[in-house]
Amino acid sequence: MGKNAETHTFKSEARRVLDIVIHSLYSNKEIFLRELVSNSSDAIDKRRFAALTDTDLAPSGEYEIRLEADDESRTLTVWDNGVGMSRDEAIEDLGTIARSGTREFEDQLAEAKEQGESQSTLDTLIGQFGVGFYASFMVADEVTVVTRKAGEDGATRWTSTGDGSFEVSDGTRDEAGTTVTLRLKSADAEDGMNDFVAEHSLRSIVKKYSDFVTYPIKLQTTRTETVSGEASTDDDAKDDAKDDAKDDAKDDAEPETREVKTWETLNSMKAIWTRPQSEVLAAEYNEFYKHISHDWTDPLHVVTLKAEGTFEYTALLFFPERAPFDLFQYDTPFGLQLYVNRVLIKDQAEELLPQYLRFVKGVVDSPDLSLNVSRELLQQDRHVSLIKKRIVRKVLDELAQLQSEDAEKYLKFWTVFGKALKEGISTDNDNADRLKPLLLFGSSHHASDLTSLADYVSRMGEDQEVIYYITGDSREAVERSPHMEAFGDKEIEVLLLTDPVDEILVNVLHEFEGKKLQSVGKGAVDLGSDEEKKAAEAEREEAQKTHASLFEALQSTLDEHIKEVRLSTRLTESATCLVGEENDMSAHMAQLLKQAGQEVPVPKRILELNANHPVLEKLQSIFDADADAKDDRLADYAHLLFGQALLAEGSPLPDPAAFGKRVIDLLV
């Protein structure tokens, strides 16, 4: 063991993922080199940025990444002069999986295997977790890391065979940066193991995955050269050269050779965002996206943007195909990479994107910003604000184009990122009109397809003046809601809003194309033609008068819970339901807040009764009975009706035990 050596155990989640990496991970094992090169590039970016304000941190030579292969020892070394790591950082960063959600990863991977998914599907699942450095153990029996943090004197040596533990000791390194040395497993083409010490393999992998990396990736190559003789100025040597016998001997001898080692740059280092889109292959965009996002899957869509004039900038943006597992962890950093004349000045510039577009990946490069711009200046810089405004509009316009020209691709996007996009309605007033047409919802007219607001409006009847919707936990729950009965009978379409964010959405999305949005569970609902509405209203008013005294009695009994009892225009089969005022918080919203640990007072609601249901006549007969016999029975029925209305909408009972006792008493 080395000096000051310590043995550590991988954290449990890292150990589990490491075991998966080693034994069953990735079919395309060459991907490990892309991950190591990407890590080196990130480390150089960090050192380069730090050196902008502290020139002592800059290296003496150029920034570079070196690859060195040794066929005899079967080792491959990846060297960089990036920012490096301290001892504590090496223990923490190399001993912990980089992303949360490890248990979810294991569960999904196990499920995919049980269902016999293809290897490509398994690879996609694995790639979502960004196991990066751990990919080295797919091809190596032992991995050694020697690292020295920029600005520090000491180095750290980290070694592991992937057996669940790693050793950390003092190391030696002449300058800041990191060296990763892999003791490779035996080459086995059938197992996806290429010979990763072979020059042609390394060239091919770098060209395929890392050609666009902005720092030189150099490979140490060995070439055989012929040694040419040097002319002599000695007279005797000249005489000897004229000797015929010696000339004949020279002609017969083998030429003298020597091995020369050189560093050859393998990548073009061309900033891909500066190249015309017509000259860039889709595969090149895909690999660049994987490089900046640490995703292992291809992007869903590529967006390019170039602004010229008094203020210039270029943007290359990507819509991922899959969401990271931390998409809805709102403290997770996000943003685009910001470059000034191809010099990275911020890796995640949140100033360039609103949070609801946090899924967008990419780069922005401008020659008109300062290299020394600080976070505070970025937030205040007028040019940065203009870039953000233009990027947001470009992204939303691109989504609108996808929606109209490639509905299948847009639906794929919406399924993954629709919830995030909905957040923009309440946070981005400037772009609300661009966002509204992009929204998709479930519909009572479609068993599975989603619909846009524009499509809903196009199907509205002549007498329909509002867009109806209902919120709830699931499609099945809202479809069974008593509030939907009259709408089903009259074949009036209702939007089915089942995402938790929808409750927030409808509080700010009041109208679309002049059509008001209205919940089927709030306010008064008048369906049908004007003549039908008038007739129904007259009939209801008459019935309301007939049962007025009964309703007063029910109201008195349930006064703690409800504000009014009235006849319903919604119900055709169920006996009762609960209805809120238009501006009241919905019961579903109250439940969501309670689940989040927030206790909120729920406004009293209205108990609606079905005028055509036998239970109303039963209640009226009880009420009309002798006073001595009716009070207790009427009170029990009132509480049972209230409880049934709560259960039908999925709300909890205020007193389940009392409700259960009343049901039993009714049965006996």
Order of alpha helices (4+ residues) and beta strands (2+ residues): beta-alpha-alpha-beta-beta-alpha-alpha-alpha-beta-beta-beta-beta-alpha-beta-alpha-alpha-beta-alpha-beta-beta-beta-beta-beta-alpha-alpha-alpha-alpha-beta-beta-alpha-beta-alpha-alpha-beta-alpha-beta-beta-alpha-alpha-beta-beta-alpha-beta-alpha-alpha-alpha
